[in-house]
């Protein structure tokens, strides 16, 4: 099991880099308007440049945390693999787009709008919407596919270490 932890740590690093790169590339290719590091960073600062930096750090840290949630499930079921990681990534991507970023983040993000935001209370960021659709019609697909890739990498690295 300790070898699995090392594989998970490596997979977390590579998977988070791949996920972040895929999301950034999708934004640059106009497949989505979502800028996740900016979205996360503006929760702690109004400075746009600092928000991107802090957001990338937060996203990278979250990638490590989620990988070890995957690891805990791998250990509990005594099985790991790229395909199982891909299934976890699918669930992770759907959770991120439906509950995490759509419902929970607006509750704690001081600069994000929500369906409850009143007209005088102008938000810096648009609320993401269900499956992040407010950031463009391609955003749900991009987000889920990127998370499937992340999960495949985490699961694959974990299995290779075992």
SULHUKA-V519775 format. One record per pair of residues at least 12 apart in sequence whose ideal C-beta (glycine too) atoms are under 10 Angstrom apart, sorted by sequence separation. I is the first residue (numbers start at 1). J is the second residue. D is the distance in Angstrom with one decimal. If there is no record, write none. Layout:
i = [I:I]
j = [J:J]
d = [D:D]
This chain:
i = [23:24:39:40:41:42:43:73:102:111:112:113:114:115:131:132:23:24:38:41:42:110:111:112:113:114:131:23:37:38:40:41:44:70:74:109:110:111:112:113:114:115:37:40:41:43:70:73:109:112:113:128:20:35:37:38:39:40:41:109:112:19:20:35:37:38:40:41:106:37:38:40:41:67:70:109:36:37:39:40:69:70:106:109:35:36:37:39:105:37:40:67:70:106:113:36:37:40:66:70:105:106:36:37:66:69:105:103:102:103:36:66:101:102:101:102:103:100:101:102:66:102:66:101:102:97:101:102:24:96:97:98:102:97:98:62:97:98:101:96:97:20:23:96:97:94:62:93:20:93:19:20:19:97:98:101:16:17:19:20:97:16:19:16:18:16:17:94:97:13:16:19:93:96:97:12:15:16:93:96:14:15:93:94:13:16:93:94:96:97:12:13:15:16:92:93:96:11:12:15:92:93:95:12:14:91:93:94:12:13:90:93:9:12:15:89:90:92:93:8:11:12:89:91:92:93:10:89:90:91:93:9:12:89:90:92:93:8:9:11:12:88:89:92:7:8:11:36:51:88:89:91:40:86:87:89:90:8:9:39:43:86:88:89:90:92:5:8:85:86:88:89:7:8:46:85:86:87:88:89:36:40:43:44:46:85:86:87:89:5:8:39:43:44:45:85:86:88:89:4:7:8:34:42:43:44:84:85:86:88:42:43:83:84:85:86:87:5:11:40:42:43:82:83:85:86:1:4:5:15:19:39:42:82:84:85:86:4:11:81:82:84:85:8:39:82:83:84:85:1:7:19:39:51:82:83:85:1:4:11:15:19:80:81:82:84:85:80:81:82:84:4:48:79:80:82:83:1:8:80:81:82:46:80:81:82:79:80:81:70:74:79:80:66:70:74:80:81:42:43:80:42:67:71:75:79:66:67:70:71:74:78:66:69:70:74:39:67:68:38:39:63:67:71:66:67:70:74:39:35:67:63:67:33:39:34:36:39:34:33:36:32:34:35:33:34:33:34:32:33:32:34:31:32:33:34:30:31:32:33:31:32:36:27:30:31:32:34:27:29:32:34:26:31:32:36:31:32:26:27:26:29:32:26:27:23:26:25:26:23:26:22:23:26:22:25:24:22:23:19:22:23:21:22:20:19:22:23:18:19:21:22:19:19:20:15:18:19:15:18:19:17:15:16:18:19:15:18:19:14:15:17:18:15:16:12:15:16:11:14:15:11:13:14:15:11:12:13:15:11:12:14:15:10:11:14:10:11:13:9:11:12:8:11:12:7:8:10:11:7:9:10:11:7:8:9:11:7:8:10:11:6:7:8:10:6:7:9:4:5:7:8:4:7:3:4:6:7:4:5:6:3:4:3:4:2:3:2:1]
j = [35:36:51:52:53:54:55:85:114:123:124:125:126:127:143:144:36:37:51:54:55:123:124:125:126:127:144:37:51:52:54:55:58:84:88:123:124:125:126:127:128:129:52:55:56:58:85:88:124:127:128:143:36:51:53:54:55:56:57:125:128:36:37:52:54:55:57:58:123:55:56:58:59:85:88:127:55:56:58:59:88:89:125:128:55:56:57:59:125:58:61:88:91:127:134:58:59:62:88:92:127:128:59:60:89:92:128:127:127:128:62:92:127:128:128:129:130:128:129:130:95:131:96:131:132:128:132:133:56:128:129:130:134:130:131:96:131:132:135:131:132:56:59:132:133:131:100:131:59:132:59:60:60:139:140:143:59:60:62:63:140:60:63:61:63:62:63:140:143:60:63:66:140:143:144:60:63:64:141:144:63:64:142:143:63:66:143:144:146:147:63:64:66:67:143:144:147:63:64:67:144:145:147:65:67:144:146:147:66:67:144:147:64:67:70:144:145:147:148:64:67:68:145:147:148:149:67:146:147:148:150:67:70:147:148:150:151:67:68:70:71:147:148:151:67:68:71:96:111:148:149:151:101:147:148:150:151:70:71:101:105:148:150:151:152:154:68:71:148:149:151:152:71:72:110:149:150:151:152:153:101:105:108:109:111:150:151:152:154:71:74:105:109:110:111:151:152:154:155:71:74:75:101:109:110:111:151:152:153:155:110:111:151:152:153:154:155:74:80:109:111:112:151:152:154:155:71:74:75:85:89:109:112:152:154:155:156:75:82:152:153:155:156:80:111:154:155:156:157:74:80:92:112:124:155:156:158:75:78:85:89:93:154:155:156:158:159:155:156:157:159:80:124:155:156:158:159:78:85:157:158:159:124:158:159:160:158:159:160:150:154:159:160:147:151:155:161:162:124:125:162:125:150:154:158:162:150:151:154:155:158:162:151:154:155:159:125:153:154:125:126:150:154:158:154:155:158:162:128:125:157:154:158:126:132:128:132:135:132:132:135:132:134:135:134:135:135:136:135:136:136:138:136:137:138:139:136:137:138:139:138:139:143:135:138:139:140:142:136:138:141:143:136:141:142:146:142:143:138:139:139:142:146:141:142:139:142:142:143:142:145:142:143:146:143:146:146:145:146:143:146:147:146:147:146:146:149:150:146:147:149:150:148:149:150:146:149:150:147:150:151:150:149:150:152:153:150:153:154:150:151:153:154:152:153:150:153:154:150:153:154:151:153:154:155:152:153:154:156:153:154:156:157:153:154:157:154:155:157:154:156:157:154:157:158:154:155:157:158:155:157:158:159:156:157:158:160:157:158:160:161:157:158:159:161:158:159:161:157:158:160:161:158:161:158:159:161:162:160:161:162:160:161:161:162:161:162:162:162]
d = [8.5:8.6:8.8:9.5:6.9:8.8:8.3:9.9:9.6:6.2:7.3:6.5:10.0:6.8:7.5:9.8:5.7:8.3:5.6:4.2:7.4:9.3:3.8:4.4:5.8:5.1:8.2:8.8:7.8:5.5:7.4:3.0:8.0:8.7:8.8:8.9:8.8:5.7:7.8:4.6:9.7:9.3:5.3:4.0:7.6:8.0:6.5:6.9:9.2:6.2:9.6:9.9:7.8:9.5:8.0:9.7:6.8:8.4:8.3:7.2:8.1:9.3:7.7:7.9:8.0:5.6:8.8:6.7:9.0:3.2:9.3:4.4:8.9:9.3:5.1:9.3:6.9:4.4:9.6:5.9:8.5:8.5:8.9:10.0:8.1:9.0:8.4:9.2:9.6:7.5:9.8:9.7:10.0:5.5:9.4:9.2:5.5:8.0:8.8:8.1:9.1:7.5:5.8:9.2:9.4:8.6:7.3:9.9:7.7:9.3:9.6:6.3:9.6:5.2:5.0:6.5:9.3:9.6:9.5:5.8:9.8:7.3:9.2:9.3:6.9:7.8:6.2:9.2:9.5:9.7:9.2:6.6:9.1:7.5:6.3:9.6:4.2:9.1:9.6:9.3:5.0:7.2:8.7:8.1:8.6:8.0:9.7:9.3:6.0:10.0:8.3:7.2:9.7:8.0:9.7:8.7:7.4:8.3:9.9:7.5:6.0:5.5:6.4:8.9:9.6:8.1:8.4:9.1:5.4:8.6:2.9:9.6:8.7:6.6:7.1:9.3:6.5:6.8:9.7:8.7:9.8:9.5:9.6:9.0:8.1:8.6:5.5:6.5:9.8:8.8:5.9:7.6:8.9:7.5:9.9:3.9:6.6:9.9:4.7:6.4:9.1:7.7:9.0:8.5:9.8:9.9:7.2:8.2:7.9:8.5:6.6:3.1:7.8:3.3:9.3:8.3:9.4:4.9:6.5:9.3:6.1:7.1:9.0:8.6:8.6:9.6:9.5:8.4:7.0:9.7:8.3:7.6:8.6:4.5:5.4:7.4:8.2:5.5:8.2:8.4:8.5:8.9:4.2:6.3:10.0:6.3:8.9:9.3:9.3:9.1:6.8:8.3:9.4:9.3:8.5:5.2:7.1:7.0:8.7:7.6:7.6:5.1:9.1:2.2:10.0:9.6:8.2:4.2:8.7:8.0:4.6:6.3:8.7:9.5:9.3:9.5:9.2:7.1:9.2:8.6:8.3:8.3:7.1:9.5:7.0:8.1:5.2:9.4:7.7:6.6:7.5:7.6:4.7:8.9:9.4:4.0:4.4:7.6:8.0:6.6:9.5:9.5:9.0:7.4:6.9:9.7:8.2:5.1:9.4:6.8:8.6:7.2:9.4:9.2:7.0:9.6:8.4:9.9:9.5:8.7:5.1:7.7:8.3:7.5:5.0:6.8:9.3:6.4:8.8:8.3:8.8:8.0:7.6:4.6:9.8:1.9:9.0:6.9:9.6:9.1:7.6:5.2:6.3:8.3:9.7:8.8:7.2:9.6:8.5:9.1:7.9:9.8:7.7:9.6:4.9:8.9:7.2:5.9:9.9:7.8:8.6:9.6:8.9:5.4:3.7:9.0:8.2:5.6:7.1:8.7:8.2:6.4:9.6:9.6:8.5:9.1:9.4:9.0:9.8:9.0:8.0:6.8:7.2:4.2:4.6:9.1:9.9:4.4:9.5:9.3:9.0:8.6:9.1:9.2:6.9:7.4:8.6:9.5:6.1:9.2:6.3:6.1:8.3:8.0:9.5:9.5:8.0:9.1:5.2:9.7:5.7:9.8:9.0:9.8:6.9:8.4:6.5:9.1:9.3:8.2:9.8:7.2:4.8:6.5:8.1:9.5:7.4:8.8:7.8:9.6:8.9:8.8:8.4:8.9:9.6:7.7:9.4:8.9:5.9:9.5:9.5:7.8:9.0:8.5:8.4:3.9:4.5:7.2:5.5:4.8:4.7:9.5:7.1:8.8:9.3:5.3:8.0:9.2:5.4:7.4:4.2:4.2:8.9:9.0:8.4:7.8:9.0:7.8:9.2:9.2:9.0:7.4:9.2:8.2:5.1:9.9:5.4:7.7:7.2:9.5:8.1:9.3:9.9:9.2:8.6:9.5:4.3:9.2:8.6:6.9:9.0:7.4:7.4:7.4:9.4:9.3:10.0:7.6:5.5:9.6:4.1:9.5:8.9:9.2:8.7:5.1:6.4:10.0:7.9:6.8:9.9:8.4:9.8:6.7:9.2:10.0:5.7:4.1:9.5:6.4:9.3:9.5:7.6:7.0:9.2:8.4:4.3:5.9:9.8:9.3:7.4:9.0:9.9:8.0:8.8:9.1:3.7:8.9:8.9:5.4:4.7:9.3:9.4:8.4:9.0:9.2:8.7:9.7:8.9:5.3:6.1:9.3:7.5:9.3:4.0:6.6:9.2:7.2:8.9:9.8:6.7:8.1:6.4:2.9:9.4:8.7:9.0:5.0:5.7:9.4:8.4:8.8:9.2:8.6:6.8:9.3:8.5:4.6:4.7:8.7:8.3:8.9:4.4:10.0:7.4:9.0:7.2:9.0:9.4:8.5:5.8:7.5:5.3:2.5:9.1:8.2:5.3:6.8:9.7:8.0:9.8:9.3:5.6:4.6:5.1:9.2:5.6:9.9:8.1]
